[in-house]
Amino acid sequence: MRILDRSVYVGPSHYAHFPVIRLVLDLGVLEAWPTRRLGDAFVDALLQALPGLREHGCSYGEPGGFVRRMTEDEGTWLGHVLEHVAIELQNVAGAHVTFGKTRETTQPGVYDVVFEYEQEDVGIEAADVALDLLQSLLPAELNLANFDPSFDLEARRDGFIRFAQRRALGPSTASIVKAAEDRDIPWLRLNEHSLIQLGYGCRQQRIQATITGRTSHIAVELASDKEETNRILSHLGLPVPRQRLVQSAERAVAAAERIGYPVVTKPYNGNHGRGVSIGLTTPDDVRAGFARAQEHSRSVIVESFITGHDHRMVVVDGELVAVSKREPGKVVGDGVHTVAQLVEIVNSDPRRGIGHEKVLTKLSLDDQATGLLEKLGYTPDTVPAAGEDVYLRLTANLSTGGTAADMTDVVHPDNAEMAVRAIQAIGLDVGGVDFLTPDITQSYKDIGGAICEVNAAPGFRMHMAPSEGRPRDVAGRMLDMLFPPGVATTIPIAAITGTNGKTTTSRLLAHIHKLAGKRVGLTTTDGVYIDGQRTVEGDMTGPTSARIVLRDPAVEVAVLETARGGLLRAGMAMRHVDVGAVLNIQPDHLGQKGIDTLDQLAEIKRTVVEIATDTAVLNADDPHVLRMGAYTKARRVCYVTLDPQHELVREHIRAGGCAVALEGGVNGQMITIYDGEKHIPLLWTHLIPATLEGRATFNVQNAMFAAAMAYAMGVRLEDIRHGLRTFDTTFFQAPGRLNVYDEHPFKVLFDYGHNAHAITALCDLVNRLRPVGRRLCVLSAPGDRRDEDILAIAKAGATARFDHYICRRDDSPRGRGPSEVPELLRDGLIANGVSPDAITIIIDEQEAINAALQMAQPGDLVLIFADALARGWKQIVNFRADGHGAFAAPRAARSVPRAAVTEEAPADDDRPPTPTPELPSSRWRSMGDDVVVTQDGRGVILKSESND
């Protein structure tokens, strides 16, 4: 039994809408050994190791369901058991996870095991521990793996818990995150500790534990300076103990004698009660206390010892929100059990765990505890009298085993006012006051008391889950301060997926938002853009790049191109998007990563609309996309269609739904928005530069999607129109997406199309254009596509009746032979009626592009499908004939009228390509500046030396 592969999904995926880990598990010979065959001894040992498995409901939906699955009929397989053990181990470590599912793959004995996690590395470690645990319980003859027979479950489990605790959010931070999730406020962990971003983009707030991004640095410094804090509060007339700061043991003794015994020693900048000694009554006690404090700080504070109960008072945004009475870790004698036995009894409380694992921490008989016992003349074997309190800690921190009782409702108003004044005096937005008083219900003015300390990062654990009394939503009050009612917690987010058109649509939508005055964060296949500037280069269509945008405090709108690869590899970056769009589902990347059919591909891409909250924008002309409407929980569905007679869309509009349709008119085709009773003519397609006067149907559709999404996101109609009319397909705005270069005597179309659907769309455009000269094509396909996909690309390319094809391969063959892809394309073209004489194989992309440009003559149209976009575009722009080509591209030619394209051809035009005029080479100059192209309604005229 071994793990072949693992994937970590950071957000919504086709498995779940929350983080999960997927394992590919090979059972090997254990495929023949379900739990019933392994026997009751295996099940009993597993339940003894992890008793919590008895509560797992599994498919039965009730406690005990998983045990039934293991023991009834033939039982269940170990992949399923591993899933439950990984979940339970995380629960034991303090995580709250429940989801899992296991399915056999097409390969016998190999399973997909999926389970929920809270912390990535903890989830991965849980799987490894689960694997070792299961192997340790197998009969010796089945344990074929290289397994250590000395495996100690208890040690490994406790080690795992400590591993998880070191990586988990602290209890205060976790409580804030939980409160954020309850309020549907998104959050991101920014480091391995407690730095958290709440909200996205320009709406974000940051916290670190209970310090906020608004907390004054000066206030934090003051709170850390216990001597200065004492002085400031004293000057305001607030109750504080007498205090001295010292750097040596003898000065500590001198300070204690001036202040008067008993005293307290504590580190100058300590926390969590570390190094604190109380009730010191002799010089030797003070020296020992000084030494203990100096283990944590060079400077030590000596202050008067105030008797009374220890209280933590938390103030948020100028209001006292919680008060807890804290008591040090102790046991209470019963006259029967020893101290050690009483500790075991206390630790058996299910609320106690290791560190911050649970609401209370287990007691420990460590050096401090035994020292306190020695002062009483006790040992761990002493039997205390019934009712006797035996303290094992000097301080009342929960992290050392203390307890807390809520006192918020009974605190005296004078004490509440005192706490608020103290926090305001230091300048904190969130702060804790440690207040000693005999009775918090009475005024300090009457019975005394003193502020021992002010905390800039007070812990919330004791208030959120007190040992006694009512829990207080301190974290919620903190979030109310950061995000008052009515204040946005995130930015508008749009996610776009599909097979083709994603990049153009994403860029177009970002362009619309930018012209509307927003700072846009955009992710695309060529990089991350912030406010129009590329900040990261590369294919940025996965969750990592999305989080770059969501983390940026300048971003006001996020437009996220979301590709299949990122969805399959790691899911999405956020739990929800405002608008999710699916453009189309076409054959591409099939046969990879377990995705073999269009239905499977649709399920992957459907995630985008499943997590849309406001609007799902769907292509009504694509049946795979149309069916996605049944899976979205968005407030509304907006259909996009090129067919104004679409029956389903018509019924959707009549029912008050939203749609964007293409309607015919006297002046051409109009993009029209329907929304309830509204009928909004938006823009003629021929006015959108990216559509090449409406001929590029695929860009008409992309413009419709961008308009639909912008409309759903509340962009004004005039801003949408302005964005559509000013977005073109220059290489600058949309590299590799229908880029047109016509400053040569011939026209070049440059595109990244790499599947049959994209090739078909471009070939359809070529058929709509009427090149005066020949049609030339540089064709390729990615090497990692199936043979049938490459042949489909060739078939699509053959539909445009190009006069000549140059078949090439990408720089990376992706596992193919050096000429395998070009040869497949050639075979596919020939099979679809292309003459072998019209096909040339040139393997290298640069050489292939150069050959096509050299071959081109005035009036020709050259369609280049490219892979290295920047390099290929530079070749086109910088091209000059080198003497082997028919024509040069002189600078003077840039002023020549565009002759390569005339009016749109009829849809049923089946004329043969217009032949290029052939003139004897002696009658015209191929390299001179006299070669010009003019337009006379029939084709091209060459100015010859004899002026014929």
Secondary structure, DSSP 8 states (H G I E B T S, - for coil): -EEEEEEEE-S--SS-SS-EEEEEEE-GGGGG--HHHH-HHHHHHHHHH-GGGGG--GGGTSTTHHHHHHHSTT---HHHHHHHHHHHHHHHTT-----EEEEE-SSTTEEEEEEE-SSHHHHHHHHHHHHHHHHHHS-GGG--S---TT--HHHHHHHHHHHHHHHS--HHHHHHHHHHHHTT--EEE-SSSSEEEESSGGG-EEEETTEETTS-HHHHHHHH-HHHHHHHHHHTT-----EEEESSHHHHHHHHHHH-SSEEEEETT--TTTT-EEEE-SHHHHHHHHHHHHTT-SSEEEEE---SEEEEEEEETTEEEEEEEEE-SEEE--SSS-HHHHHHHHHTSTTEESTTSSSEE-----HHHHHHHHHTT--TT----TT-EEE--SS--GGGT-EEEE-GGG--HHHHHHHHHHHHHHT-SEEEEEEEES-TTS-HHHH--EEEEEESS---HHHHS-SBS----HHHHHHHHHS-TT---S--EEEEE-SSSHHHHHHHHHHHHHHTT--EEEEETTEEEETTEEEEES---SHHHHHHHHH-TT-SEEEEE--HHHHHHH--SSS-EEEEEE----S-STTBTTB-SHHHHHHHHTHHHHTEEEEEEEETTSHHHHGGGGT---SEEEEEES-TT-HHHHHHHHTT-EEEEEEEETTEEEEEEEETTEEEEEEEGGG-GGGTTTT-HHHHHHHHHHHHHHHHTT--HHHHHHHHHH----TTTSTTSSEEE-SSSSEEEEE---SHHHHHHHHHHHHHS-BSS-EEEEE---TTS-HHHHHHHHHHHHTT--SEEEE---SS-TTS-TTHHHHHHHHHHHHTT--GGGEEE--SHHHHHHHHHHH--TT-EEEEE-SSHHHHHHHHHT----SSSS----GGGGGS---SB-S---TT------------GGGS-SSSTT------SSS-----TT--
